[in-house]
Amino acid sequence: MNSKKEAVNLIEKKLAGKTFLSYKEIAAITGYHPKYLLQLKKEVIDGTISLRHGNCFKKPHNAITEDERNYIINLYKRSHVSVKKFCEFYGKRSYSCIYNVLRDAGVMRH
């Protein structure tokens, strides 16, 4: 069971009077700090509790855009060099990034 979900369940039971565990005991069970449990308690009371991280399903800020992906593919198609030389020429992305873009597009030369 997710420890945050377990902590929220124990806090809800404590608020409902179904358990007599202290926040220190809940902290020992779940591994969270007692101050964080008080913050979770406030979120449970306010109804703003979220069990999912805020950045979940967001694209990383350094992810390659579709425009840059297409630019790399078109530029590589016009060149007559190896992937390693192309990466040195391009210089904005790592070898593995460019390699994966070209491999996924199926345009790599051996």
Buried (B, 14 or more C-beta within 10 A) or exposed (E): EEEBEBBBBBBBBBEEEEBEBEBEBBBEEBEBEEEBBEEBBEBBEEEEBEEEEEEEEEEEEEEBEEEBBEBBBEEBEEBEEEBEEBBEEBEEBEEEBBBBBBEEBEEBEE
